[in-house]
Amino acid sequence: MNSVLKIARATKAMPLLGALAGVLLFSLALFSQTNYGRILGIVTDQTGGVISGATVTVIDTQRGVARTLMTDQAGEYNAPTLIPGTYTVRVETNGFKKLERQNVLVEVGKDVRVDVTVQPGEQNQTVTVTESIPLVETTNATLGGALSNETINDLPLNGRNYQNLLGLRPGVMLQPGGSPWTQSTNNIRPDETVWMVDGIISVNWFDARPVNDMPSPFTDMATVLPVDAIQEFNLEENPKAEYGWKPGAVVNVGIRSGTNTLHGAAYAFGRSDAFDARNFFNPAPVNRVCVPNPGLLAACDKAPTQLKQFGGTIGGPIKKDKLFFFGGYEGIRSFLGNTFPVAVPETAKVGDAVNSMPDAITALQNAGATVLCNGTNGPACISPVSLALLGCSGTAAVVGSYSCTGGLLQNAPSTTTGYLSTFPNNNVSNNYLAKIDYAINDKNRINGMLLTGHYHALGEDHASVNANWGDNVIQTTWTVSGNWVYTPNSRLVNEARFGYNRIVFKFDPADSAVKADGSGLTGGSGYAINTGAAIGGFPTVVVAGFNSQAGQLLGSQGGRPLDSSPDPYWDLQDSVSYLLGKHALKFGGEFAHIEADSDAHDQRGRIFFFGGRTLGGPTDCGGGSCPLEDFFAGNPAFGALLTGNPNVKMTWTSTAGFIQDDWRLTQKLTINAGLRYSYVSPMHEANNQIGNFLPAIGLVQQGQSGVGNTVWKPEHKDFSPRLGFAWDVTGKGTTVVRGGASIIYSTFSAADFVANPGAQNVPGGASLVTVPTGACQTPPAGGSCPQTFGGNIAVISAHVSGGNLHWNGVVFPQGLTYCNAAANALCNIAAVDPNLKNPYQVNYNLGVQHAFGNDLSLDVGYVGNHGHRLVGQLDLNQALLPAVVPVQPYAGLYPYLNVINQYSNFGHSTYNSLQTTLTKRVSHGLDFTAGYTYGHGLDNGSLSRFNGLPQDSTRPDLEYGNSDFDTRHRFTLEAGYALPGKKGFGQLLEGWKINGILNIATGQPWWVIDSGNNFSNTNELTERWDFFGSPNDFMSSSESIPHCAFLQAPATGVTLGNIGPATCTEQSGVSGLVTQLPSSLGAQCLKVAPDLNTLAGNAAFPTAGGAVPILAGGCYVKGNSVLVPPVFGTFGTMGRNLFRDPGFKNLDFSVFKTFTFHERFSAQFRVEFFNLFNRPNLANPYGGAVGSNIGDDASVGHSFGCGCGTPDIINGNPVLGSGGSREMQLGLKLSF
């Protein structure tokens, strides 16, 4: 592969580039990735001699449109840009019988070779061949396959979303539960898929979601592409040079066109919870009593499910054989309940200051807090704000007098931390489609298309504890396209296209109109807390150990509001196909203008309680105060606040050209060779409102002298060679050996740089928008700023220490327009390597395909790739190890900066796999496709925008391990069988069909992180622990991995002699019950623990900088394996992604009954079951790009290792995502 790479950059390619430039002068611009198909072949006589000058007519049997060609001197013919459908190939030449090859199926983006041998005889005699083309690919090495409209419609397709069928192809991994960015092809990152509709790129360049069928945070069925409007879709891997943009799968959806026959359909599908099984984590009451929490009635109610999906399509002729129309509509109305199991504090007095609200207050009182705070924080007082937020009342001077209702924590549990968040998602979607096709004459054909979707919703995609802390979502999409196919002669075809996309996306907390102004303390309409924030909405409040699924205990999930609109994108494209003997040439070019608009303005603030802050107070957690005690004392660890206006407009362009040659070297061997060149300009902010950090200079801004028009440099060397072959071993088209290799470059999305939700060390988020060149270097005096950092960006992502937060007053410092270490207001920034390069993948595959007759084929092959220059973030200012006394490397030069997360090309990946496909075309009523993948993916970062920081930013290669999508074994099967029928009996014994989809996969990795203990003392919150034993012992389940805490250890000076016995527990994710385990488990930890201070805690650990508290991490024990905290001031030694979930098994099944009336009219009744056997599938504790994080945090003992939820719910895609409980759907479809 290195030689391939060298060829790509060799100077020998420059003459070819010059030729491409000449081509671009002739052809308009854009990549000619097309929704069309092609028929090509050779005409020979019975001796094998080629016949030139033969007339070949390719007839579209549904539209009556014909294309007439002449074979060239090599006997070859080529008919590209054919509308997918069924064709007849007719060959006529003097002295030979006329030959017709019927039932030639042309699929989206596929080539069909139809070689014809004519027989001597009279030309008025006709030889008709009706047998199907064998199921082998004899023209190229591209991997993948197509699914037809009939297959898409017949399969039990949850949500009727075609994207759910992508996983039927080997190598394609769909993370259970669905949701955005959860599809990976051959271990390539999930945002690297090329989405196309009718040959037009259909990608939202803000965040890489598809424009059509764009999922929302609450459901994959938001803006919808109706499956009844899809002719078919084709998934291609390692494609030819005409495809670019991204190295993942090319998903090319062809939209149906009208035909000479008026045809249409109307359909309706519905679901109700009355027919469905209960969610595994939503158990039924026992004797009508909720167990274990009688106060939480919502946990006993069956989660509601109401789904209505309806619509219709119609198509036909406006003028026969000339002008055709097609239109469609689909609407969705859904009310879907959630079942998020999480942890919250208890309201009852149970003698547990760690988890009980009143017990935590009592602990403060016992430590001397016997008055209410009056504008100050504890330890000598109790916060009236905290009391009001959690509904606690009593007398501060009377120890043990407080009782709590939960306050804003609705339906708070009394005697357990188990909590089921059940607030439903309400989705409304309306989607429209219109298309016109016009065959002007035999040389010109044009079409135009309009797609638009309108969606709005209210719900939760992460657990919340108050209905007002859900979110509103609005999505609107528009796609307009047109194309012109010009065929001047038999050798030449020109195709020109235009496409335009426009998107509205708004994601805003439901309580945006409610101010966090403190008025709630005195009966006002606002909240009891006064953050001083510029916008409405409750702040994100994290109390370590609670609500692990979303991180926060109170408030909406962080990162919202997030708005992106209008994100316009337009492109021009042109390609020319030319037949030159045995060479089928294609060349073309592109130009695209891209805009991505971002307004990531979560300015509500984030506040963190991690414990150990109430000095001189309680000693219940490792000799220090617990997080819940700090909350009631009003002592946060730190806060994060975004100020300023982060609204930006990012623009860039893409220009590319390609040339490819399908060279039929011999009758048995075809060579596919191509070269693509692309230039994607760096992103430019319209008003220069993005910045960067240069170590030798400090903060800089786009547009400044020395920086230029963009903050990273252009790249002009992205040559992408493609090479493949297809060898027909016997010459009979039944056994083909295929192989290919390519280099394919990626294209960035804007959100990676301007709307990053926040790496672990920046909970409030940092981006190129938050490089505050216009901030003051010192707090303004008298309202004036004496000196800025040399620019005018006034957006600040501030890290505010706990000592500067006034929980019982105005929480955040006001007028926070400065970055200054002396004022304890440090700024968090993002940066980008000014030499940033486009990532690329080197792909390679080799396999053999064999046909057993015309209707059955087997494909077996090796598929691999290697990813280079993948993008991730590193903190340039991470404290140096050992960090017992943390020292940041830029503290001397730039003391006002805290985090400096830089985007750079440090990532790399490797994938190797065996992939097999067994395909049976319909015969005797049966069709199926079975796929199996045995593969292994490795990388040091599996995501782009949502990738976490490495544990140690100075050593990112230590992250190299199992990728997030590494699923070793996957088996899929889709099948349909039309049952033999018998006439009569009112059609009751005919028209029956059964269909099914089976998915079986082994476990997906999950990573470990400690977000609360800061044992490394770097404040990166990225650390892992030390692991001893077998990773198989720590497979996730519906219970937490047993956790042991050493509660009797002394506050300081812990030793093996005084540490005392361990208290070991595990908690059920279903019932919430906590089970006490033998204390002897703790002995296994003591054998291997490298540091008793991090194991049991130390209230005053001596360092050169003074005594510091160390929290107690405890340990985890299962089987013969142990996970223990690392030595204080260091990172853990365990590798990334060691543990796995239990895998995924699911069978969807459907039964159809079709009644036919007067031949043209039919009524089809359907019943469909999703997860037919109601097998409990567990969510991955980590969740990857979904960011669920339900059980990956080692600082949360009661949920660590628990797949506490089904994948559909946890991924924010209830019911319509895979992995939920059994759902039944009824449907009716009327067709004519």
DAFEN-V862963 format. One record per pair of residues at least 12 apart in sequence whose C-alpha atoms are under 6 Angstrom apart, sorted by the first residue. I is the first residue (numbers start at 1). J is the second residue. D is the distance in whole Angstrom. If there is no record, write none. Layout:
i: <I/I>
j: <J/J>
d: <D/D>
//
This chain:
i: <8/8/27/28/28/29/29/29/29/29/29/30/30/30/30/30/30/31/31/31/31/32/32/33/33/33/34/35/35/35/35/35/36/36/36/36/36/37/37/37/37/37/37/37/37/38/38/38/38/39/39/39/39/40/40/40/40/41/41/41/41/41/42/42/42/43/43/43/44/45/45/50/51/52/52/52/52/53/53/54/54/54/54/55/55/55/55/56/56/56/56/56/57/57/58/58/59/59/60/61/62/63/63/63/64/65/69/70/74/84/84/84/85/85/86/86/86/87/87/88/88/89/95/95/96/96/96/96/96/97/97/97/97/97/97/97/98/98/98/99/99/99/100/101/102/108/134/135/138/139/140/140/141/141/141/141/141/142/142/143/143/144/144/144/145/145/146/146/147/147/148/149/149/149/155/156/156/158/159/168/170/170/170/170/171/171/172/172/176/176/177/177/177/177/177/177/178/179/185/187/189/189/191/192/192/193/193/194/195/195/196/196/197/197/198/198/200/205/206/206/206/206/207/207/212/213/217/218/218/218/219/222/223/229/229/230/230/230/231/231/231/232/233/233/233/234/234/235/235/236/236/237/241/241/241/242/245/245/246/246/247/247/257/258/258/258/258/258/259/259/260/260/260/261/262/262/263/263/263/264/264/264/264/265/265/265/265/266/266/266/266/267/267/267/267/268/268/268/268/269/269/269/269/270/270/270/270/271/271/271/272/272/273/273/276/276/276/277/277/279/281/284/285/295/296/296/299/303/304/304/305/305/306/306/307/307/308/308/309/309/310/310/311/311/312/312/313/313/314/314/322/322/323/323/324/324/325/325/326/326/327/327/328/328/329/329/330/331/331/332/332/333/333/334/334/335/335/336/336/337/338/338/338/339/339/339/340/340/340/341/341/342/342/343/343/343/343/343/344/344/344/345/346/346/346/346/346/347/347/348/348/358/358/360/362/362/365/367/367/368/369/370/370/371/375/375/377/378/379/379/382/382/383/383/383/385/385/386/389/389/390/390/390/391/391/391/391/392/409/409/410/410/418/421/424/425/425/426/426/427/428/428/429/429/430/430/431/431/432/432/433/433/434/434/435/435/436/443/443/443/444/444/445/445/446/446/447/447/448/448/449/449/450/450/451/451/452/452/453/453/454/455/455/456/456/457/457/458/458/459/461/462/468/468/469/469/470/471/471/471/472/472/472/473/473/474/474/475/475/476/476/477/477/478/478/479/479/480/480/481/481/482/482/483/483/484/491/491/492/492/493/493/494/494/495/495/496/496/497/497/498/498/499/499/500/500/501/501/502/502/502/503/503/504/504/505/505/506/507/507/507/508/508/511/512/512/513/514/514/514/515/515/516/516/516/516/517/518/530/531/531/531/532/533/538/539/539/539/539/540/540/541/541/541/541/542/543/543/544/544/545/548/549/549/549/559/559/560/561/561/562/562/563/564/564/565/567/567/567/568/569/569/570/570/571/571/572/572/573/574/574/575/575/582/582/583/583/584/584/585/585/586/586/587/587/588/588/589/589/590/590/591/591/592/592/593/594/594/594/595/595/596/597/597/598/598/599/599/600/603/605/605/606/606/607/608/608/608/609/609/609/610/610/611/611/611/611/612/612/614/622/622/622/622/622/623/623/624/634/636/637/638/638/638/639/640/640/640/641/641/642/642/643/643/644/644/645/649/649/650/650/651/651/652/652/653/653/654/654/655/655/656/656/657/657/658/658/659/659/660/660/661/668/668/668/669/669/670/670/671/671/672/672/672/673/673/674/674/675/675/675/676/676/677/677/678/681/682/684/688/688/689/690/690/690/691/691/692/693/712/712/713/713/720/720/721/721/722/723/723/724/724/725/725/726/734/734/735/735/736/736/737/737/738/738/739/739/740/740/741/741/742/742/743/743/744/744/745/745/746/746/746/752/753/753/754/754/754/759/760/761/761/766/766/767/768/770/770/770/770/771/772/772/772/772/773/773/773/773/773/774/774/774/774/774/774/775/775/775/775/776/776/777/777/778/778/779/797/797/798/798/798/799/799/800/819/820/821/821/826/826/826/827/827/828/828/829/830/830/830/831/831/832/832/833/839/839/839/840/841/841/842/842/843/844/845/845/846/846/847/847/848/855/855/856/856/857/857/858/858/859/859/860/860/861/861/862/862/863/864/864/865/865/866/866/867/867/868/869/869/869/870/870/870/871/871/871/872/872/873/873/873/873/874/874/874/875/875/875/876/877/877/877/879/882/882/883/883/884/907/908/909/909/910/910/911/911/912/912/913/913/914/914/915/915/916/916/917/917/918/925/925/926/926/927/927/928/928/929/929/930/930/931/931/932/932/933/933/934/934/935/936/936/937/937/938/938/938/939/939/939/940/940/942/942/946/951/951/959/961/962/964/967/969/969/970/970/971/972/972/973/973/974/974/975/975/976/976/977/977/978/979/979/991/991/992/992/993/993/994/994/995/995/996/996/997/997/998/998/999/999/1000/1000/1001/1001/1002/1003/1003/1003/1003/1004/1004/1005/1005/1005/1006/1006/1006/1006/1007/1007/1008/1008/1009/1009/1009/1009/1010/1010/1010/1010/1012/1015/1016/1016/1016/1016/1017/1023/1024/1025/1025/1025/1025/1026/1026/1026/1026/1026/1026/1027/1027/1027/1028/1028/1029/1030/1031/1033/1035/1035/1035/1036/1036/1036/1036/1037/1037/1038/1038/1038/1038/1039/1039/1039/1039/1040/1040/1040/1040/1040/1040/1041/1042/1042/1042/1042/1043/1043/1043/1043/1043/1044/1044/1044/1044/1044/1044/1045/1045/1045/1046/1046/1048/1051/1051/1052/1052/1062/1062/1063/1064/1064/1065/1067/1069/1089/1090/1091/1094/1094/1094/1095/1095/1095/1096/1096/1097/1097/1097/1098/1141/1146/1147/1147/1148/1148/1148/1148/1149/1149/1150/1150/1151/1151/1152/1152/1153/1160/1161/1161/1162/1162/1163/1163/1164/1164/1165/1165/1166/1166/1167/1167/1168/1168/1169/1169/1170/1170/1171/1172/1174/1174/1177/1177/1178/1178/1178/1179/1179/1179/1179/1180/1181/1186/1206/1207/1208>
j: <719/721/574/573/574/572/573/574/589/590/591/572/573/574/589/590/591/242/573/589/590/242/575/199/242/243/199/108/109/198/199/254/81/82/83/108/109/81/82/106/107/108/109/110/111/79/80/82/111/79/111/112/113/77/78/79/113/76/77/113/114/115/75/76/115/75/116/117/117/117/118/75/75/71/72/73/75/70/71/70/71/92/93/69/70/91/92/68/69/70/90/91/89/90/88/89/87/88/87/87/259/259/260/321/321/321/490/490/581/106/107/108/105/106/103/104/105/103/104/101/102/101/120/121/119/120/121/122/123/119/120/121/122/123/125/126/123/125/126/126/127/128/128/129/130/234/854/857/726/726/725/726/724/725/738/739/740/238/239/236/237/235/236/237/234/235/233/234/232/233/232/230/231/232/995/1149/1150/1216/1216/972/915/931/932/933/185/186/184/185/1207/1218/1207/1208/1211/1217/1218/1219/1217/220/248/937/942/943/208/246/248/248/249/250/210/251/251/252/252/253/253/254/499/749/596/749/750/751/749/751/225/225/461/461/1212/1213/1213/455/453/255/256/254/255/256/254/255/256/254/252/253/254/251/252/250/251/249/250/249/674/675/676/658/746/747/745/746/744/746/326/315/316/324/325/326/316/317/316/317/320/316/315/316/314/315/1232/313/314/1231/1232/312/313/1230/1231/311/312/1229/1230/310/311/1228/1229/309/310/1227/1228/308/309/1226/1227/307/308/1225/1226/306/307/1225/305/306/304/305/1222/1223/1224/1221/1222/1221/1070/300/300/413/411/413/420/337/336/337/335/336/334/335/333/334/332/333/331/332/330/331/329/330/328/329/327/328/326/327/438/439/437/438/436/437/435/436/434/435/433/434/432/433/431/432/431/429/430/428/429/427/428/426/427/425/426/424/425/424/422/423/424/420/421/422/420/421/463/419/420/419/547/417/418/419/546/547/417/546/547/417/413/414/415/416/417/404/414/414/415/402/403/629/399/400/399/617/618/380/381/396/397/396/808/809/634/633/614/617/632/633/632/633/634/528/529/632/407/408/406/407/408/404/405/406/407/404/465/466/465/466/1072/463/459/458/459/457/458/457/455/456/454/455/453/454/452/453/451/452/450/451/449/450/448/449/448/486/487/488/485/486/484/485/483/484/482/483/481/482/480/481/479/480/478/479/477/478/476/477/476/474/475/473/474/472/473/471/472/471/1212/550/510/511/555/556/510/508/509/510/507/508/510/506/507/505/506/504/505/503/504/502/503/501/502/500/501/499/500/498/499/497/498/496/497/496/578/579/577/578/576/577/575/576/574/575/573/574/572/573/571/572/570/571/569/570/568/569/566/567/568/566/567/565/566/563/564/563/561/562/563/560/561/537/536/537/536/526/536/537/536/537/529/530/531/538/530/530/810/810/811/812/810/604/555/555/604/605/606/555/606/553/554/606/607/608/609/627/610/627/1196/1190/1188/1189/1190/602/757/602/601/602/599/600/599/597/598/597/595/596/597/595/593/594/592/593/591/592/590/591/590/588/589/587/588/663/664/662/663/661/662/660/661/659/660/658/659/657/658/656/657/655/656/654/655/653/654/653/651/652/653/650/651/650/648/649/647/648/646/647/755/642/640/641/639/640/639/636/637/638/627/636/637/627/1012/625/626/627/630/624/625/630/1096/1097/1098/1111/1112/1051/1099/1099/807/802/802/800/801/802/800/764/798/799/797/798/796/797/795/796/794/795/795/685/686/684/685/683/684/681/683/680/681/679/680/678/679/677/678/676/677/675/676/674/675/673/674/673/727/728/731/726/727/725/726/724/725/723/724/725/722/723/721/722/720/721/722/719/720/718/719/718/714/714/710/702/703/793/702/768/769/768/771/831/831/834/835/834/835/743/744/742/743/742/740/741/739/740/738/739/738/850/851/849/850/848/849/847/848/846/847/845/846/844/845/843/844/842/843/841/842/840/841/839/840/838/839/840/945/767/768/767/768/769/948/1021/1020/1021/829/830/830/830/795/796/797/829/829/793/794/795/796/789/790/791/792/793/788/789/791/792/793/794/788/794/817/818/788/818/818/819/818/820/818/827/828/826/827/828/826/827/825/896/896/895/896/896/897/898/897/898/898/899/900/900/901/902/901/902/902/903/904/868/869/870/868/866/867/865/866/865/864/862/863/861/862/860/861/860/920/921/919/920/918/919/917/918/916/917/915/916/914/915/913/914/913/911/912/910/911/909/910/908/909/908/905/906/907/905/907/908/904/905/907/903/904/901/902/903/949/901/902/953/900/901/953/900/889/899/900/1018/1129/1130/1017/1129/1129/940/939/938/939/937/938/936/937/935/936/934/935/933/934/932/933/931/932/930/931/930/977/978/976/977/975/976/974/975/973/974/972/973/971/972/970/971/969/970/968/969/968/966/968/963/966/961/962/963/960/961/963/959/960/963/964/1185/1022/1023/1136/1136/1137/1005/1004/1001/1002/1000/1001/1000/998/999/997/998/996/997/995/996/994/995/993/994/993/992/993/1153/1154/1152/1153/1151/1152/1150/1151/1149/1150/1148/1149/1147/1148/1146/1147/1145/1146/1144/1145/1143/1144/1143/1140/1141/1142/1143/1140/1141/1137/1139/1140/1137/1139/1140/1182/1136/1137/1024/1192/1022/1023/1024/1193/1023/1193/1194/1195/1195/1128/1128/1129/1130/1131/1129/1131/1132/1124/1125/1126/1132/1123/1124/1126/1132/1133/1134/1122/1123/1134/1121/1122/1121/1121/1139/1119/1139/1140/1141/1141/1201/1202/1203/1202/1203/1069/1202/1203/1204/1067/1068/1069/1202/1066/1067/1199/1200/1201/1202/1201/1065/1066/1116/1117/1064/1065/1115/1116/1197/1062/1063/1064/1082/1114/1115/1062/1063/1114/1062/1096/1060/1098/1099/1098/1099/1079/1082/1079/1077/1079/1077/1198/1204/1124/1127/1127/1112/1113/1125/1112/1113/1114/1112/1114/1110/1111/1112/1110/1180/1171/1171/1172/1169/1170/1171/1172/1168/1169/1167/1168/1166/1167/1165/1166/1165/1232/1231/1232/1230/1231/1229/1230/1228/1229/1227/1228/1226/1227/1225/1226/1224/1225/1223/1224/1222/1223/1222/1222/1221/1222/1206/1219/1203/1205/1206/1203/1205/1206/1207/1203/1203/1211/1220/1219/1220>
d: <5/6/6/6/5/5/4/5/4/3/5/5/3/5/4/2/5/6/6/5/5/6/6/6/6/6/4/5/6/5/5/5/5/5/5/5/5/6/5/6/6/5/5/5/6/6/4/6/5/5/6/5/6/6/4/6/5/6/6/5/5/5/5/4/5/5/5/6/5/5/5/5/5/5/5/5/5/5/5/5/5/6/5/6/5/6/5/6/5/6/6/5/6/5/6/5/5/5/5/6/6/5/5/6/5/6/5/6/5/5/5/6/6/5/6/6/5/6/5/6/4/5/6/6/5/4/5/6/6/6/6/5/5/5/5/6/5/6/5/6/5/6/5/5/5/6/4/6/6/6/6/5/5/6/5/5/6/6/5/6/5/5/5/6/6/6/6/4/5/6/4/6/5/5/6/6/6/6/5/6/6/5/6/5/6/5/6/4/6/5/4/4/6/4/5/6/5/6/6/6/6/6/6/5/5/5/5/5/6/5/6/5/6/5/6/5/6/5/5/5/5/5/6/5/6/5/6/6/5/5/4/6/5/6/6/6/5/6/5/5/5/6/5/4/6/6/5/6/5/6/5/5/5/6/5/6/6/6/6/4/5/6/6/5/4/5/5/5/5/6/6/5/6/5/6/4/6/5/5/5/4/6/5/5/5/5/4/6/4/6/5/6/6/6/4/6/4/6/6/6/5/6/4/5/5/6/6/6/5/5/5/5/6/5/6/5/6/6/5/5/5/6/5/6/6/6/6/5/6/5/6/5/5/5/6/4/6/5/6/5/6/5/5/4/6/6/6/4/6/5/6/5/6/4/6/5/6/5/6/5/5/4/6/5/6/5/5/5/5/6/5/6/5/6/5/6/5/5/5/4/5/6/6/6/6/5/5/5/6/6/5/5/5/5/5/6/5/5/5/5/6/5/6/5/6/6/6/5/5/5/6/6/6/5/6/5/6/5/6/6/4/5/4/5/5/5/5/5/5/6/6/5/6/5/5/6/6/5/6/6/4/4/6/5/5/5/4/4/5/6/6/6/4/6/6/6/4/5/5/4/6/6/6/4/6/5/6/4/6/5/6/5/6/5/6/4/5/6/5/6/6/5/6/5/6/4/6/6/6/4/6/5/6/5/6/5/5/4/6/5/5/6/5/5/4/6/5/6/5/6/4/6/6/6/6/5/6/5/4/5/6/5/6/5/5/6/5/5/5/6/5/6/5/6/5/6/5/6/5/5/4/6/5/6/4/5/5/5/6/5/6/5/6/4/6/5/6/4/6/5/6/5/6/5/6/4/6/5/6/6/5/5/6/5/5/6/5/4/6/5/6/6/4/5/5/4/5/6/5/6/4/6/6/5/6/6/4/4/5/5/5/6/6/6/5/6/5/5/6/5/5/6/5/6/5/5/5/6/5/6/5/6/6/5/4/6/6/5/6/5/6/4/5/5/5/5/5/4/6/6/6/5/6/6/6/4/6/6/5/6/6/6/4/6/5/6/4/6/5/6/5/6/5/5/4/6/6/5/4/5/5/6/5/6/5/5/6/5/6/6/4/5/6/5/6/5/6/4/6/5/6/5/6/5/4/6/6/6/5/5/5/5/6/5/5/4/6/5/5/6/6/4/6/5/5/4/5/5/6/5/5/6/4/4/5/5/6/5/6/5/6/5/6/5/6/4/6/5/6/5/5/6/5/6/5/6/6/6/4/6/5/5/4/6/5/6/4/6/6/6/4/5/6/5/5/6/4/6/5/6/4/6/5/6/6/5/6/5/6/4/6/6/5/6/5/6/6/6/5/5/6/6/6/5/5/5/5/5/5/4/6/6/6/5/6/6/6/4/6/5/6/4/6/6/4/5/5/6/4/6/5/6/4/6/5/5/4/6/5/5/4/6/5/6/5/5/5/6/4/6/5/6/5/6/6/5/6/6/6/6/5/6/5/5/5/5/5/5/6/6/5/5/5/6/6/5/6/4/6/5/5/6/5/4/5/5/5/6/6/5/4/4/6/6/6/6/6/6/5/6/5/6/5/6/5/5/5/6/5/5/5/6/5/6/5/5/5/6/5/6/6/4/5/5/5/6/5/5/5/6/4/5/5/4/5/5/4/6/5/6/4/6/5/5/6/4/6/5/6/5/5/5/6/4/6/5/6/5/5/5/4/6/5/6/5/5/5/5/4/6/6/5/4/6/5/5/6/5/6/6/5/5/6/5/5/5/5/4/6/5/6/6/6/5/5/6/6/4/5/6/6/6/4/6/5/6/4/6/6/5/4/6/5/6/5/6/5/6/4/5/5/5/6/4/6/5/5/4/6/5/6/4/6/5/6/4/6/5/5/5/5/6/6/6/5/5/5/5/5/6/5/5/4/6/6/6/5/5/6/6/6/6/5/6/6/6/4/5/5/5/6/5/6/4/6/5/6/4/6/5/4/6/6/5/5/6/5/6/5/6/5/6/5/5/4/6/5/6/5/6/5/6/5/6/5/4/5/5/5/4/5/6/5/6/4/5/6/6/5/6/4/6/5/6/6/5/5/6/5/5/5/6/5/6/4/5/5/5/6/5/6/5/5/4/6/5/6/5/5/5/6/5/5/6/5/4/6/5/6/6/5/5/5/5/5/6/5/6/5/5/5/6/6/4/5/5/5/5/5/5/5/4/5/6/5/6/6/5/6/6/5/6/6/5/4/6/6/5/5/5/5/5/6/5/6/5/5/6/5/5/6/5/6/5/6/5/6/6/5/6/6/6/5/5/5/5/6/5/5/4/5/6/5/5/6/6/4/5/6/6/5/6/4/6/6/6/5/5/5/6/4/6/5/6/5/6/5/6/5/6/5/6/5/6/5/6/5/6/5/5/6/5/5/6/5/5/6/5/5/6/5/4/6/5/6/6/5/6>
//
